Amino acid sequence: MPDARMKRRVAGMLATRLDEAHFDQVRDDRGTRGRRWQLETLLVAVLTAMAAGARSLAEAERVTESLSRAARRWLGIERRVPDTTLRDALCTVQPRFLVPCLHSLILAAHRRKALQPDQLPFGVVSLDGKGFALPSCDDGYAQRQTKGEGQPLVGLVRTITATLTSNPARPCIDVSPLPASTNEMGWFHFALSHLMEAYGHLDLFRMVTYDAGACSLANAHAVRGYKLHYLFGLKGSQPTLLQGAQLWLGGLAAEQAAAQTEDRVGDSTVVRRIYLGAATDAPEGWDHLRTVIRVESETLDARGRRLAYENRYFISSLARDRLTAAQWMSVIRGHWGVETTHQILDTALLEDDHPWIESNPRAAYALAILRRIAYTLLALFRSVTQRSALRRAVPWKHLLQDIFLTLVTLAAEHLRDLRRRACLPARA
């Protein structure tokens, strides 16, 4: 059970972050007849339920029913919200009007200096694609797919998520839909321009990373066109670059590594070594290419026997001497961290297994945006607001439980004390 101090922190976080998202500015396309709830209240109810671990609209209804009287007044959710009301409202929301709520949350975090880079001299944003399946499709928000002959059609909702991997919280700072008519390589330029429209006026990041799925000369030009640096994964889609990197760095021995890390994973040890090379003879058109990187990963059991081995290659427009070897390793491990963000969306917030609405792809995508907003406010609370190392390492499952228990046990004295300490107005 969360103590009084934790309850104050959770209540303050929810009230402040939900206000910063500005759900009151989302356009309401519902008909005026029979409208009993403000759209802002319904969106706050959805976010609150997600933060409390709800897995469906029915569970979201139960969360709103279980709120303590003080929590109801604090959040402005005066009574139980029916799941049908939530569904009907979500099916009318245009997803593009929800993304600015995520931007508002991030801009507020930037103003209070909660997005500072960790271990790096500048910010790094990592983009990556993610999808989840629905039993419906519209060939717009959900691409029509089949798993084989005789298998039912499914709709794949695909997104490109931008994560600020230089910050320990790894907040999601942008999301854009990946249309059925293209792929990650072709949509990278749009995702990048969407990101820059929101944050181009800030010094929030100076490097953009993506895996080999977006590595192309056109995309490299796009990044440099914004006066940013790129780091792309390198695979067979760029055979000339890959072959050159393998010939140059592939034969280097362990003692020639620029840096090495060791991590315990269960009973195994993962050893990673980084090899750096300054690009001096890039292929035609790649005039901005400066650094070639090889990361060697070796997994060993308790007796030192090799269980797995892999080499990955990367290219970057940033000069090798602009970062130390340890910082280059931090950039690359941060890029892999975007996969951790997606894992949390699937394991803690259950996006793959419980998309909440399956029959309406547009509504499912709107919920995906709200889920990323929920993830971001919780990630910042967990890794930035919390002051102790123990609280910052709390498992996500336990964090969601703490949120729920706070919502159902919050008392007026917690809020009086909170208002006195933090000068936060009630949301009611």
Buried (B, 14 or more C-beta within 10 A) or exposed (E): EBEEEBBBBBBBBBBBBBBBBBBBEBEBEBEEEEEEBBBBBBBBBBBBBBBBBBBBBBBBBBBBEBBBEBBBBBBBBBEBBBBEBBBBBBBBBEBEBBBBBBBBBBBBBBEEEBBEBEBBEBBBBBBBBBBBBBEBBBEBBBBEBEEEEEEEEBBBBBBBBBBBBBBBBBBBBBBBBBBBEEBBBBBBBBBBBBBBEBBEEEEBBBBBBBBBBBBBBEBBBBBBEBEBBBBBBBBEBBEEBBEBBBEBBEEBEEEEBBBBBEEEEEEEBBBBBBBBBEBEEBEEEBEBBBBBBBBBBBBBEEEEEEEEEEBBBBBBBBEBEBBBBEBBBBBBBBBBBBBEBBEBBBEBBBBBEBBBBBEBBBBBBBBBBBBBBBBBBBBBBBBBBBEEEEBBEBEBEEBBBBBBBBBEBBBEEBBEBBBEEEEBEEBE
